[in-house]
Amino acid sequence: MVNTAGMTLHVDLLAGDENHHCLEAIFKAFGRALRTAAAMDSVLAGEMPSTKGLLE
């Protein structure tokens, strides 16, 4: 997946004893990070954000 996505992935697992639980934690954290990264920002959906007229 990382190769075809054209990205670099680094995973640091800070604690864990059972491989099964460690892998679950890694996949869950990666899934959440990917969902956040791929989410469409409502501000950027239709136009470029601007502070025009808001700065004093």
All heavy atoms as atom14 arrays in JSON, in Angstrom:
{
  "sequence": "MVNTAGMTLHVDLLAGDENHHCLEAIFKAFGRALRTAAAMDSVLAGEMPSTKGLLE",
  "atom14_mask": [
    [1, 1, 1, 1, 1, 1, 1, 1, 0, 0, 0, 0, 0, 0],
    [1, 1, 1, 1, 1, 1, 1, 0, 0, 0, 0, 0, 0, 0],
    [1, 1, 1, 1, 1, 1, 1, 1, 0, 0, 0, 0, 0, 0],
    [1, 1, 1, 1, 1, 1, 1, 0, 0, 0, 0, 0, 0, 0],
    [1, 1, 1, 1, 1, 0, 0, 0, 0, 0, 0, 0, 0, 0],
    [1, 1, 1, 1, 0, 0, 0, 0, 0, 0, 0, 0, 0, 0],
    [1, 1, 1, 1, 1, 1, 1, 1, 0, 0, 0, 0, 0, 0],
    [1, 1, 1, 1, 1, 1, 1, 0, 0, 0, 0, 0, 0, 0],
    [1, 1, 1, 1, 1, 1, 1, 1, 0, 0, 0, 0, 0, 0],
    [1, 1, 1, 1, 1, 1, 1, 1, 1, 1, 0, 0, 0, 0],
    [1, 1, 1, 1, 1, 1, 1, 0, 0, 0, 0, 0, 0, 0],
    [1, 1, 1, 1, 1, 1, 1, 1, 0, 0, 0, 0, 0, 0],
    [1, 1, 1, 1, 1, 1, 1, 1, 0, 0, 0, 0, 0, 0],
    [1, 1, 1, 1, 1, 1, 1, 1, 0, 0, 0, 0, 0, 0],
    [1, 1, 1, 1, 1, 0, 0, 0, 0, 0, 0, 0, 0, 0],
    [1, 1, 1, 1, 0, 0, 0, 0, 0, 0, 0, 0, 0, 0],
    [1, 1, 1, 1, 1, 1, 1, 1, 0, 0, 0, 0, 0, 0],
    [1, 1, 1, 1, 1, 1, 1, 1, 1, 0, 0, 0, 0, 0],
    [1, 1, 1, 1, 1, 1, 1, 1, 0, 0, 0, 0, 0, 0],
    [1, 1, 1, 1, 1, 1, 1, 1, 1, 1, 0, 0, 0, 0],
    [1, 1, 1, 1, 1, 1, 1, 1, 1, 1, 0, 0, 0, 0],
    [1, 1, 1, 1, 1, 1, 0, 0, 0, 0, 0, 0, 0, 0],
    [1, 1, 1, 1, 1, 1, 1, 1, 0, 0, 0, 0, 0, 0],
    [1, 1, 1, 1, 1, 1, 1, 1, 1, 0, 0, 0, 0, 0],
    [1, 1, 1, 1, 1, 0, 0, 0, 0, 0, 0, 0, 0, 0],
    [1, 1, 1, 1, 1, 1, 1, 1, 0, 0, 0, 0, 0, 0],
    [1, 1, 1, 1, 1, 1, 1, 1, 1, 1, 1, 0, 0, 0],
    [1, 1, 1, 1, 1, 1, 1, 1, 1, 0, 0, 0, 0, 0],
    [1, 1, 1, 1, 1, 0, 0, 0, 0, 0, 0, 0, 0, 0],
    [1, 1, 1, 1, 1, 1, 1, 1, 1, 1, 1, 0, 0, 0],
    [1, 1, 1, 1, 0, 0, 0, 0, 0, 0, 0, 0, 0, 0],
    [1, 1, 1, 1, 1, 1, 1, 1, 1, 1, 1, 0, 0, 0],
    [1, 1, 1, 1, 1, 0, 0, 0, 0, 0, 0, 0, 0, 0],
    [1, 1, 1, 1, 1, 1, 1, 1, 0, 0, 0, 0, 0, 0],
    [1, 1, 1, 1, 1, 1, 1, 1, 1, 1, 1, 0, 0, 0],
    [1, 1, 1, 1, 1, 1, 1, 0, 0, 0, 0, 0, 0, 0],
    [1, 1, 1, 1, 1, 0, 0, 0, 0, 0, 0, 0, 0, 0],
    [1, 1, 1, 1, 1, 0, 0, 0, 0, 0, 0, 0, 0, 0],
    [1, 1, 1, 1, 1, 0, 0, 0, 0, 0, 0, 0, 0, 0],
    [1, 1, 1, 1, 1, 1, 1, 1, 0, 0, 0, 0, 0, 0],
    [1, 1, 1, 1, 1, 1, 1, 1, 0, 0, 0, 0, 0, 0],
    [1, 1, 1, 1, 1, 1, 0, 0, 0, 0, 0, 0, 0, 0],
    [1, 1, 1, 1, 1, 1, 1, 0, 0, 0, 0, 0, 0, 0],
    [1, 1, 1, 1, 1, 1, 1, 1, 0, 0, 0, 0, 0, 0],
    [1, 1, 1, 1, 1, 0, 0, 0, 0, 0, 0, 0, 0, 0],
    [1, 1, 1, 1, 0, 0, 0, 0, 0, 0, 0, 0, 0, 0],
    [1, 1, 1, 1, 1, 1, 1, 1, 1, 0, 0, 0, 0, 0],
    [1, 1, 1, 1, 1, 1, 1, 1, 0, 0, 0, 0, 0, 0],
    [1, 1, 1, 1, 1, 1, 1, 0, 0, 0, 0, 0, 0, 0],
    [1, 1, 1, 1, 1, 1, 0, 0, 0, 0, 0, 0, 0, 0],
    [1, 1, 1, 1, 1, 1, 1, 0, 0, 0, 0, 0, 0, 0],
    [1, 1, 1, 1, 1, 1, 1, 1, 1, 0, 0, 0, 0, 0],
    [1, 1, 1, 1, 0, 0, 0, 0, 0, 0, 0, 0, 0, 0],
    [1, 1, 1, 1, 1, 1, 1, 1, 0, 0, 0, 0, 0, 0],
    [1, 1, 1, 1, 1, 1, 1, 1, 0, 0, 0, 0, 0, 0],
    [1, 1, 1, 1, 1, 1, 1, 1, 1, 0, 0, 0, 0, 0]
  ],
  "atom14_positions": [
    [[0.82, -1.19, 0.0], [0.0, 0.0, 0.0], [0.87, 1.26, 0.0], [0.57, 2.19, -0.71], [-0.92, -0.01, 1.21], [-1.79, 1.21, 1.29], [-2.94, 1.06, 2.64], [-3.41, 2.72, 2.83], [0.0, 0.0, 0.0], [0.0, 0.0, 0.0], [0.0, 0.0, 0.0], [0.0, 0.0, 0.0], [0.0, 0.0, 0.0], [0.0, 0.0, 0.0]],
    [[1.9, 1.28, 0.81], [2.76, 2.47, 0.88], [3.44, 2.72, -0.45], [3.54, 3.85, -0.89], [3.79, 2.32, 2.02], [4.76, 3.46, 2.03], [3.08, 2.23, 3.36], [0.0, 0.0, 0.0], [0.0, 0.0, 0.0], [0.0, 0.0, 0.0], [0.0, 0.0, 0.0], [0.0, 0.0, 0.0], [0.0, 0.0, 0.0], [0.0, 0.0, 0.0]],
    [[3.88, 1.67, -1.12], [4.56, 1.84, -2.41], [3.64, 2.43, -3.45], [4.03, 3.33, -4.19], [5.11, 0.51, -2.9], [6.26, 0.01, -2.05], [6.94, 0.77, -1.41], [6.46, -1.3, -2.04], [0.0, 0.0, 0.0], [0.0, 0.0, 0.0], [0.0, 0.0, 0.0], [0.0, 0.0, 0.0], [0.0, 0.0, 0.0], [0.0, 0.0, 0.0]],
    [[2.43, 1.94, -3.58], [1.53, 2.44, -4.6], [0.92, 3.79, -4.22], [0.46, 4.52, -5.09], [0.38, 1.44, -4.88], [-0.31, 1.16, -3.67], [0.93, 0.14, -5.44], [0.0, 0.0, 0.0], [0.0, 0.0, 0.0], [0.0, 0.0, 0.0], [0.0, 0.0, 0.0], [0.0, 0.0, 0.0], [0.0, 0.0, 0.0], [0.0, 0.0, 0.0]],
    [[0.93, 4.12, -2.94], [0.41, 5.43, -2.51], [1.45, 6.52, -2.7], [1.12, 7.7, -2.64], [-0.01, 5.37, -1.04], [0.0, 0.0, 0.0], [0.0, 0.0, 0.0], [0.0, 0.0, 0.0], [0.0, 0.0, 0.0], [0.0, 0.0, 0.0], [0.0, 0.0, 0.0], [0.0, 0.0, 0.0], [0.0, 0.0, 0.0], [0.0, 0.0, 0.0]],
    [[2.69, 6.15, -2.92], [3.74, 7.14, -3.12], [4.04, 7.93, -1.86], [4.24, 9.14, -1.93], [0.0, 0.0, 0.0], [0.0, 0.0, 0.0], [0.0, 0.0, 0.0], [0.0, 0.0, 0.0], [0.0, 0.0, 0.0], [0.0, 0.0, 0.0], [0.0, 0.0, 0.0], [0.0, 0.0, 0.0], [0.0, 0.0, 0.0], [0.0, 0.0, 0.0]],
    [[4.07, 7.26, -0.73], [4.34, 7.95, 0.53], [5.33, 7.15, 1.36], [5.6, 5.99, 1.08], [3.05, 8.15, 1.32], [2.41, 6.89, 1.79], [0.92, 7.27, 2.72], [0.34, 5.64, 3.08], [0.0, 0.0, 0.0], [0.0, 0.0, 0.0], [0.0, 0.0, 0.0], [0.0, 0.0, 0.0], [0.0, 0.0, 0.0], [0.0, 0.0, 0.0]],
    [[5.88, 7.8, 2.35], [6.77, 7.15, 3.3], [6.01, 6.97, 4.59], [5.32, 7.88, 5.05], [8.02, 8.01, 3.55], [8.67, 8.22, 2.3], [8.97, 7.34, 4.52], [0.0, 0.0, 0.0], [0.0, 0.0, 0.0], [0.0, 0.0, 0.0], [0.0, 0.0, 0.0], [0.0, 0.0, 0.0], [0.0, 0.0, 0.0], [0.0, 0.0, 0.0]],
    [[6.12, 5.8, 5.19], [5.4, 5.5, 6.43], [6.4, 5.08, 7.5], [7.21, 4.18, 7.28], [4.39, 4.38, 6.19], [3.63, 3.88, 7.4], [2.73, 4.98, 7.97], [2.81, 2.65, 7.05], [0.0, 0.0, 0.0], [0.0, 0.0, 0.0], [0.0, 0.0, 0.0], [0.0, 0.0, 0.0], [0.0, 0.0, 0.0], [0.0, 0.0, 0.0]],
    [[6.36, 5.77, 8.62], [7.19, 5.41, 9.77], [6.26, 5.09, 10.93], [5.35, 5.87, 11.22], [8.11, 6.57, 10.18], [9.11, 6.91, 9.13], [10.32, 6.28, 9.03], [9.08, 7.82, 8.13], [10.99, 6.78, 8.01], [10.25, 7.73, 7.45], [0.0, 0.0, 0.0], [0.0, 0.0, 0.0], [0.0, 0.0, 0.0], [0.0, 0.0, 0.0]],
    [[6.49, 3.96, 11.58], [5.66, 3.55, 12.71], [6.57, 3.35, 13.92], [7.54, 2.61, 13.85], [4.91, 2.23, 12.4], [4.14, 1.76, 13.61], [3.99, 2.41, 11.21], [0.0, 0.0, 0.0], [0.0, 0.0, 0.0], [0.0, 0.0, 0.0], [0.0, 0.0, 0.0], [0.0, 0.0, 0.0], [0.0, 0.0, 0.0], [0.0, 0.0, 0.0]],
    [[6.24, 4.04, 15.0], [6.96, 3.85, 16.26], [5.98, 3.3, 17.28], [5.07, 4.01, 17.72], [7.52, 5.18, 16.77], [8.68, 5.67, 15.94], [9.43, 4.83, 15.43], [8.83, 6.9, 15.81], [0.0, 0.0, 0.0], [0.0, 0.0, 0.0], [0.0, 0.0, 0.0], [0.0, 0.0, 0.0], [0.0, 0.0, 0.0], [0.0, 0.0, 0.0]],
    [[6.14, 2.05, 17.63], [5.31, 1.43, 18.66], [6.08, 1.57, 19.97], [7.16, 1.01, 20.13], [5.04, -0.03, 18.33], [4.13, -0.76, 19.29], [2.74, -0.13, 19.3], [4.04, -2.23, 18.93], [0.0, 0.0, 0.0], [0.0, 0.0, 0.0], [0.0, 0.0, 0.0], [0.0, 0.0, 0.0], [0.0, 0.0, 0.0], [0.0, 0.0, 0.0]],
    [[5.54, 2.34, 20.89], [6.26, 2.68, 22.11], [6.17, 1.61, 23.2], [7.04, 1.53, 24.06], [5.75, 4.02, 22.65], [5.88, 5.19, 21.68], [5.31, 6.46, 22.29], [7.33, 5.4, 21.26], [0.0, 0.0, 0.0], [0.0, 0.0, 0.0], [0.0, 0.0, 0.0], [0.0, 0.0, 0.0], [0.0, 0.0, 0.0], [0.0, 0.0, 0.0]],
    [[5.12, 0.81, 23.18], [4.97, -0.22, 24.21], [4.08, -1.33, 23.68], [3.28, -1.12, 22.77], [4.36, 0.37, 25.47], [0.0, 0.0, 0.0], [0.0, 0.0, 0.0], [0.0, 0.0, 0.0], [0.0, 0.0, 0.0], [0.0, 0.0, 0.0], [0.0, 0.0, 0.0], [0.0, 0.0, 0.0], [0.0, 0.0, 0.0], [0.0, 0.0, 0.0]],
    [[4.23, -2.51, 24.24], [3.38, -3.63, 23.87], [4.12, -4.95, 24.0], [5.3, -5.03, 23.69], [0.0, 0.0, 0.0], [0.0, 0.0, 0.0], [0.0, 0.0, 0.0], [0.0, 0.0, 0.0], [0.0, 0.0, 0.0], [0.0, 0.0, 0.0], [0.0, 0.0, 0.0], [0.0, 0.0, 0.0], [0.0, 0.0, 0.0], [0.0, 0.0, 0.0]],
    [[3.4, -5.95, 24.45], [4.0, -7.27, 24.65], [3.47, -8.31, 23.66], [4.23, -9.14, 23.17], [3.75, -7.77, 26.07], [4.45, -6.91, 27.11], [5.57, -6.45, 26.82], [3.88, -6.7, 28.2], [0.0, 0.0, 0.0], [0.0, 0.0, 0.0], [0.0, 0.0, 0.0], [0.0, 0.0, 0.0], [0.0, 0.0, 0.0], [0.0, 0.0, 0.0]],
    [[2.19, -8.26, 23.37], [1.59, -9.25, 22.49], [1.53, -8.72, 21.06], [1.01, -7.64, 20.8], [0.18, -9.6, 22.96], [0.15, -10.27, 24.32], [-1.24, -10.7, 24.72], [-2.05, -11.01, 23.82], [-1.52, -10.72, 25.92], [0.0, 0.0, 0.0], [0.0, 0.0, 0.0], [0.0, 0.0, 0.0], [0.0, 0.0, 0.0], [0.0, 0.0, 0.0]],
    [[2.09, -9.49, 20.13], [2.15, -9.06, 18.73], [0.78, -8.72, 18.17], [0.62, -7.75, 17.44], [2.81, -10.12, 17.87], [4.31, -10.23, 18.12], [4.91, -9.31, 18.64], [4.88, -11.36, 17.76], [0.0, 0.0, 0.0], [0.0, 0.0, 0.0], [0.0, 0.0, 0.0], [0.0, 0.0, 0.0], [0.0, 0.0, 0.0], [0.0, 0.0, 0.0]],
    [[-0.21, -9.52, 18.5], [-1.56, -9.31, 18.0], [-2.08, -7.94, 18.41], [-2.61, -7.18, 17.59], [-2.49, -10.41, 18.53], [-3.92, -10.22, 18.18], [-4.42, -10.52, 16.93], [-4.97, -9.73, 18.89], [-5.7, -10.24, 16.9], [-6.07, -9.76, 18.08], [0.0, 0.0, 0.0], [0.0, 0.0, 0.0], [0.0, 0.0, 0.0], [0.0, 0.0, 0.0]],
    [[-1.92, -7.58, 19.66], [-2.39, -6.28, 20.15], [-1.57, -5.13, 19.57], [-2.11, -4.06, 19.28], [-2.37, -6.26, 21.67], [-3.37, -7.17, 22.29], [-3.68, -7.15, 23.63], [-4.15, -8.14, 21.75], [-4.59, -8.05, 23.89], [-4.89, -8.68, 22.75], [0.0, 0.0, 0.0], [0.0, 0.0, 0.0], [0.0, 0.0, 0.0], [0.0, 0.0, 0.0]],
    [[-0.28, -5.35, 19.39], [0.57, -4.33, 18.8], [0.14, -4.04, 17.36], [0.04, -2.87, 16.97], [2.03, -4.77, 18.82], [2.74, -4.86, 20.47], [0.0, 0.0, 0.0], [0.0, 0.0, 0.0], [0.0, 0.0, 0.0], [0.0, 0.0, 0.0], [0.0, 0.0, 0.0], [0.0, 0.0, 0.0], [0.0, 0.0, 0.0], [0.0, 0.0, 0.0]],
    [[-0.12, -5.08, 16.58], [-0.56, -4.88, 15.2], [-1.92, -4.2, 15.13], [-2.15, -3.34, 14.27], [-0.59, -6.22, 14.45], [0.77, -6.81, 14.14], [0.63, -8.2, 13.54], [1.54, -5.91, 13.2], [0.0, 0.0, 0.0], [0.0, 0.0, 0.0], [0.0, 0.0, 0.0], [0.0, 0.0, 0.0], [0.0, 0.0, 0.0], [0.0, 0.0, 0.0]],
    [[-2.82, -4.57, 16.02], [-4.13, -3.9, 16.07], [-3.96, -2.41, 16.33], [-4.61, -1.57, 15.7], [-5.01, -4.5, 17.16], [-5.64, -5.81, 16.8], [-6.52, -6.35, 17.93], [-6.38, -5.89, 19.08], [-7.34, -7.23, 17.63], [0.0, 0.0, 0.0], [0.0, 0.0, 0.0], [0.0, 0.0, 0.0], [0.0, 0.0, 0.0], [0.0, 0.0, 0.0]],
    [[-3.1, -2.05, 17.27], [-2.87, -0.65, 17.61], [-2.27, 0.11, 16.42], [-2.67, 1.25, 16.13], [-1.95, -0.54, 18.82], [0.0, 0.0, 0.0], [0.0, 0.0, 0.0], [0.0, 0.0, 0.0], [0.0, 0.0, 0.0], [0.0, 0.0, 0.0], [0.0, 0.0, 0.0], [0.0, 0.0, 0.0], [0.0, 0.0, 0.0], [0.0, 0.0, 0.0]],
    [[-1.32, -0.51, 15.73], [-0.69, 0.13, 14.58], [-1.71, 0.38, 13.47], [-1.81, 1.48, 12.92], [0.49, -0.72, 14.05], [1.64, -0.67, 15.06], [0.93, -0.26, 12.68], [2.75, -1.67, 14.77], [0.0, 0.0, 0.0], [0.0, 0.0, 0.0], [0.0, 0.0, 0.0], [0.0, 0.0, 0.0], [0.0, 0.0, 0.0], [0.0, 0.0, 0.0]],
    [[-2.5, -0.64, 13.13], [-3.48, -0.49, 12.05], [-4.56, 0.52, 12.41], [-4.99, 1.31, 11.58], [-4.12, -1.84, 11.7], [-3.27, -2.65, 10.76], [-2.48, -3.68, 11.24], [-3.26, -2.36, 9.41], [-1.71, -4.42, 10.38], [-2.48, -3.1, 8.53], [-1.7, -4.14, 9.02], [0.0, 0.0, 0.0], [0.0, 0.0, 0.0], [0.0, 0.0, 0.0]],
    [[-4.98, 0.53, 13.66], [-6.01, 1.49, 14.08], [-5.48, 2.92, 14.01], [-6.14, 3.82, 13.5], [-6.49, 1.18, 15.49], [-7.67, 2.02, 15.92], [-8.25, 1.53, 17.23], [-9.52, 2.28, 17.58], [-10.15, 1.75, 18.78], [0.0, 0.0, 0.0], [0.0, 0.0, 0.0], [0.0, 0.0, 0.0], [0.0, 0.0, 0.0], [0.0, 0.0, 0.0]],
    [[-4.27, 3.14, 14.5], [-3.67, 4.48, 14.48], [-3.43, 4.94, 13.04], [-3.7, 6.09, 12.69], [-2.36, 4.48, 15.26], [0.0, 0.0, 0.0], [0.0, 0.0, 0.0], [0.0, 0.0, 0.0], [0.0, 0.0, 0.0], [0.0, 0.0, 0.0], [0.0, 0.0, 0.0], [0.0, 0.0, 0.0], [0.0, 0.0, 0.0], [0.0, 0.0, 0.0]],
    [[-2.96, 4.03, 12.18], [-2.72, 4.39, 10.79], [-4.04, 4.71, 10.09], [-4.12, 5.67, 9.33], [-1.99, 3.26, 10.06], [-1.79, 3.55, 8.59], [-0.97, 4.58, 8.19], [-2.43, 2.79, 7.64], [-0.79, 4.85, 6.84], [-2.26, 3.06, 6.29], [-1.43, 4.08, 5.89], [0.0, 0.0, 0.0], [0.0, 0.0, 0.0], [0.0, 0.0, 0.0]],
    [[-5.06, 3.93, 10.36], [-6.37, 4.19, 9.76], [-6.92, 5.55, 10.14], [-7.45, 6.29, 9.31], [0.0, 0.0, 0.0], [0.0, 0.0, 0.0], [0.0, 0.0, 0.0], [0.0, 0.0, 0.0], [0.0, 0.0, 0.0], [0.0, 0.0, 0.0], [0.0, 0.0, 0.0], [0.0, 0.0, 0.0], [0.0, 0.0, 0.0], [0.0, 0.0, 0.0]],
    [[-6.79, 5.89, 11.41], [-7.27, 7.2, 11.87], [-6.47, 8.34, 11.24], [-7.03, 9.35, 10.83], [-7.21, 7.29, 13.38], [-8.26, 6.47, 14.06], [-8.21, 6.65, 15.56], [-9.31, 5.94, 16.19], [-9.69, 6.13, 17.43], [-9.05, 7.02, 18.19], [-10.69, 5.45, 17.93], [0.0, 0.0, 0.0], [0.0, 0.0, 0.0], [0.0, 0.0, 0.0]],
    [[-5.16, 8.17, 11.16], [-4.31, 9.21, 10.56], [-4.62, 9.37, 9.08], [-4.7, 10.49, 8.56], [-2.84, 8.86, 10.76], [0.0, 0.0, 0.0], [0.0, 0.0, 0.0], [0.0, 0.0, 0.0], [0.0, 0.0, 0.0], [0.0, 0.0, 0.0], [0.0, 0.0, 0.0], [0.0, 0.0, 0.0], [0.0, 0.0, 0.0], [0.0, 0.0, 0.0]],
    [[-4.83, 8.25, 8.38], [-5.15, 8.3, 6.96], [-6.51, 8.94, 6.73], [-6.68, 9.74, 5.8], [-5.12, 6.89, 6.38], [-5.21, 6.77, 4.87], [-4.06, 7.5, 4.21], [-5.21, 5.31, 4.47], [0.0, 0.0, 0.0], [0.0, 0.0, 0.0], [0.0, 0.0, 0.0], [0.0, 0.0, 0.0], [0.0, 0.0, 0.0], [0.0, 0.0, 0.0]],
    [[-7.49, 8.63, 7.57], [-8.82, 9.23, 7.45], [-8.73, 10.75, 7.63], [-9.33, 11.52, 6.87], [-9.78, 8.64, 8.47], [-11.17, 9.28, 8.42], [-12.11, 8.66, 9.41], [-11.56, 8.77, 10.76], [-12.07, 8.15, 11.8], [-13.12, 7.38, 11.69], [-11.53, 8.31, 13.0], [0.0, 0.0, 0.0], [0.0, 0.0, 0.0], [0.0, 0.0, 0.0]],
    [[-7.95, 11.19, 8.62], [-7.79, 12.63, 8.86], [-7.08, 13.3, 7.68], [-7.49, 14.37, 7.24], [-6.99, 12.87, 10.15], [-7.69, 12.27, 11.24], [-6.8, 14.34, 10.42], [0.0, 0.0, 0.0], [0.0, 0.0, 0.0], [0.0, 0.0, 0.0], [0.0, 0.0, 0.0], [0.0, 0.0, 0.0], [0.0, 0.0, 0.0], [0.0, 0.0, 0.0]],
    [[-6.04, 12.66, 7.17], [-5.28, 13.24, 6.07], [-6.09, 13.32, 4.78], [-5.93, 14.26, 4.0], [-4.01, 12.42, 5.83], [0.0, 0.0, 0.0], [0.0, 0.0, 0.0], [0.0, 0.0, 0.0], [0.0, 0.0, 0.0], [0.0, 0.0, 0.0], [0.0, 0.0, 0.0], [0.0, 0.0, 0.0], [0.0, 0.0, 0.0], [0.0, 0.0, 0.0]],
    [[-6.98, 12.37, 4.56], [-7.74, 12.31, 3.32], [-9.08, 13.04, 3.4], [-9.76, 13.18, 2.39], [-7.98, 10.86, 2.93], [0.0, 0.0, 0.0], [0.0, 0.0, 0.0], [0.0, 0.0, 0.0], [0.0, 0.0, 0.0], [0.0, 0.0, 0.0], [0.0, 0.0, 0.0], [0.0, 0.0, 0.0], [0.0, 0.0, 0.0], [0.0, 0.0, 0.0]],
    [[-9.43, 13.54, 4.58], [-10.73, 14.19, 4.75], [-10.78, 15.49, 3.96], [-9.8, 16.23, 3.88], [-11.0, 14.47, 6.22], [0.0, 0.0, 0.0], [0.0, 0.0, 0.0], [0.0, 0.0, 0.0], [0.0, 0.0, 0.0], [0.0, 0.0, 0.0], [0.0, 0.0, 0.0], [0.0, 0.0, 0.0], [0.0, 0.0, 0.0], [0.0, 0.0, 0.0]],
    [[-11.92, 15.76, 3.39], [-12.11, 17.0, 2.66], [-12.38, 18.11, 3.65], [-13.32, 18.01, 4.44], [-13.28, 16.86, 1.69], [-13.5, 18.07, 0.84], [-12.2, 18.26, -0.36], [-13.1, 17.89, -1.83], [0.0, 0.0, 0.0], [0.0, 0.0, 0.0], [0.0, 0.0, 0.0], [0.0, 0.0, 0.0], [0.0, 0.0, 0.0], [0.0, 0.0, 0.0]],
    [[-11.56, 19.12, 3.64], [-11.74, 20.27, 4.53], [-12.84, 21.15, 3.94], [-12.76, 21.57, 2.79], [-10.44, 21.05, 4.65], [-10.48, 22.13, 5.71], [-11.57, 22.4, 6.24], [-9.43, 22.7, 5.99], [0.0, 0.0, 0.0], [0.0, 0.0, 0.0], [0.0, 0.0, 0.0], [0.0, 0.0, 0.0], [0.0, 0.0, 0.0], [0.0, 0.0, 0.0]],
    [[-13.88, 21.42, 4.71], [-15.01, 22.19, 4.19], [-14.61, 23.58, 3.73], [-15.2, 24.14, 2.82], [-16.11, 22.28, 5.24], [-15.64, 22.95, 6.39], [0.0, 0.0, 0.0], [0.0, 0.0, 0.0], [0.0, 0.0, 0.0], [0.0, 0.0, 0.0], [0.0, 0.0, 0.0], [0.0, 0.0, 0.0], [0.0, 0.0, 0.0], [0.0, 0.0, 0.0]],
    [[-13.58, 24.15, 4.35], [-13.13, 25.48, 3.95], [-12.51, 25.43, 2.55], [-12.68, 26.34, 1.75], [-12.09, 26.03, 4.96], [-11.5, 27.34, 4.48], [-12.73, 26.2, 6.32], [0.0, 0.0, 0.0], [0.0, 0.0, 0.0], [0.0, 0.0, 0.0], [0.0, 0.0, 0.0], [0.0, 0.0, 0.0], [0.0, 0.0, 0.0], [0.0, 0.0, 0.0]],
    [[-11.83, 24.34, 2.24], [-11.14, 24.23, 0.96], [-12.01, 23.6, -0.11], [-11.58, 23.47, -1.25], [-9.86, 23.4, 1.13], [-8.83, 23.96, 2.1], [-7.67, 23.0, 2.23], [-8.34, 25.32, 1.66], [0.0, 0.0, 0.0], [0.0, 0.0, 0.0], [0.0, 0.0, 0.0], [0.0, 0.0, 0.0], [0.0, 0.0, 0.0], [0.0, 0.0, 0.0]],
    [[-13.2, 23.19, 0.21], [-14.04, 22.45, -0.74], [-14.36, 23.26, -1.99], [-14.31, 22.75, -3.1], [-15.32, 22.0, -0.07], [0.0, 0.0, 0.0], [0.0, 0.0, 0.0], [0.0, 0.0, 0.0], [0.0, 0.0, 0.0], [0.0, 0.0, 0.0], [0.0, 0.0, 0.0], [0.0, 0.0, 0.0], [0.0, 0.0, 0.0], [0.0, 0.0, 0.0]],
    [[-14.72, 24.52, -1.83], [-15.16, 25.28, -2.99], [-14.21, 26.38, -3.42], [-14.23, 26.8, -4.57], [0.0, 0.0, 0.0], [0.0, 0.0, 0.0], [0.0, 0.0, 0.0], [0.0, 0.0, 0.0], [0.0, 0.0, 0.0], [0.0, 0.0, 0.0], [0.0, 0.0, 0.0], [0.0, 0.0, 0.0], [0.0, 0.0, 0.0], [0.0, 0.0, 0.0]],
    [[-13.38, 26.86, -2.54], [-12.55, 28.0, -2.88], [-11.32, 28.05, -1.99], [-11.24, 27.38, -0.98], [-13.34, 29.3, -2.71], [-13.87, 29.49, -1.3], [-14.84, 30.65, -1.19], [-15.84, 30.64, -1.92], [-14.58, 31.54, -0.38], [0.0, 0.0, 0.0], [0.0, 0.0, 0.0], [0.0, 0.0, 0.0], [0.0, 0.0, 0.0], [0.0, 0.0, 0.0]],
    [[-10.37, 28.86, -2.39], [-9.17, 29.04, -1.58], [-9.51, 29.89, -0.36], [-10.25, 30.87, -0.49], [-8.08, 29.73, -2.4], [-7.53, 28.88, -3.52], [-6.7, 27.41, -2.91], [-5.31, 28.11, -2.08], [0.0, 0.0, 0.0], [0.0, 0.0, 0.0], [0.0, 0.0, 0.0], [0.0, 0.0, 0.0], [0.0, 0.0, 0.0], [0.0, 0.0, 0.0]],
    [[-8.99, 29.53, 0.8], [-9.27, 30.36, 1.99], [-8.6, 31.72, 1.87], [-7.56, 31.86, 1.25], [-8.64, 29.55, 3.13], [-7.62, 28.7, 2.48], [-8.13, 28.41, 1.1], [0.0, 0.0, 0.0], [0.0, 0.0, 0.0], [0.0, 0.0, 0.0], [0.0, 0.0, 0.0], [0.0, 0.0, 0.0], [0.0, 0.0, 0.0], [0.0, 0.0, 0.0]],
    [[-9.24, 32.71, 2.45], [-8.71, 34.07, 2.37], [-9.03, 34.82, 3.66], [-10.05, 34.59, 4.28], [-9.35, 34.8, 1.19], [-8.94, 36.15, 1.19], [0.0, 0.0, 0.0], [0.0, 0.0, 0.0], [0.0, 0.0, 0.0], [0.0, 0.0, 0.0], [0.0, 0.0, 0.0], [0.0, 0.0, 0.0], [0.0, 0.0, 0.0], [0.0, 0.0, 0.0]],
    [[-8.12, 35.7, 4.02], [-8.36, 36.58, 5.17], [-8.72, 37.98, 4.69], [-8.8, 38.91, 5.48], [-7.12, 36.65, 6.08], [-6.01, 37.07, 5.31], [-6.84, 35.3, 6.72], [0.0, 0.0, 0.0], [0.0, 0.0, 0.0], [0.0, 0.0, 0.0], [0.0, 0.0, 0.0], [0.0, 0.0, 0.0], [0.0, 0.0, 0.0], [0.0, 0.0, 0.0]],
    [[-8.94, 38.13, 3.41], [-9.26, 39.43, 2.82], [-10.5, 40.02, 3.48], [-11.53, 39.39, 3.59], [-9.5, 39.28, 1.32], [-9.7, 40.59, 0.6], [-9.81, 40.38, -0.89], [-9.97, 41.7, -1.6], [-10.02, 41.51, -3.05], [0.0, 0.0, 0.0], [0.0, 0.0, 0.0], [0.0, 0.0, 0.0], [0.0, 0.0, 0.0], [0.0, 0.0, 0.0]],
    [[-10.35, 41.23, 3.96], [-11.47, 41.91, 4.62], [-11.61, 41.58, 6.11], [-12.44, 42.15, 6.78], [0.0, 0.0, 0.0], [0.0, 0.0, 0.0], [0.0, 0.0, 0.0], [0.0, 0.0, 0.0], [0.0, 0.0, 0.0], [0.0, 0.0, 0.0], [0.0, 0.0, 0.0], [0.0, 0.0, 0.0], [0.0, 0.0, 0.0], [0.0, 0.0, 0.0]],
    [[-10.78, 40.67, 6.62], [-10.89, 40.28, 8.02], [-9.79, 40.88, 8.88], [-9.93, 40.98, 10.09], [-10.84, 38.75, 8.16], [-11.96, 37.99, 7.43], [-11.74, 36.49, 7.58], [-13.33, 38.37, 7.99], [0.0, 0.0, 0.0], [0.0, 0.0, 0.0], [0.0, 0.0, 0.0], [0.0, 0.0, 0.0], [0.0, 0.0, 0.0], [0.0, 0.0, 0.0]],
    [[-8.67, 41.25, 8.26], [-7.55, 41.79, 9.02], [-7.74, 43.3, 9.22], [-8.2, 44.02, 8.35], [-6.24, 41.52, 8.3], [-5.9, 40.05, 8.1], [-4.61, 39.94, 7.3], [-5.75, 39.36, 9.43], [0.0, 0.0, 0.0], [0.0, 0.0, 0.0], [0.0, 0.0, 0.0], [0.0, 0.0, 0.0], [0.0, 0.0, 0.0], [0.0, 0.0, 0.0]],
    [[-7.37, 43.76, 10.38], [-7.48, 45.19, 10.66], [-6.15, 45.87, 10.59], [-5.14, 45.35, 10.78], [-8.07, 45.4, 12.04], [-9.49, 44.91, 12.11], [-10.1, 45.12, 13.48], [-9.56, 45.89, 14.29], [-11.13, 44.52, 13.74], [0.0, 0.0, 0.0], [0.0, 0.0, 0.0], [0.0, 0.0, 0.0], [0.0, 0.0, 0.0], [0.0, 0.0, 0.0]]
  ]
}
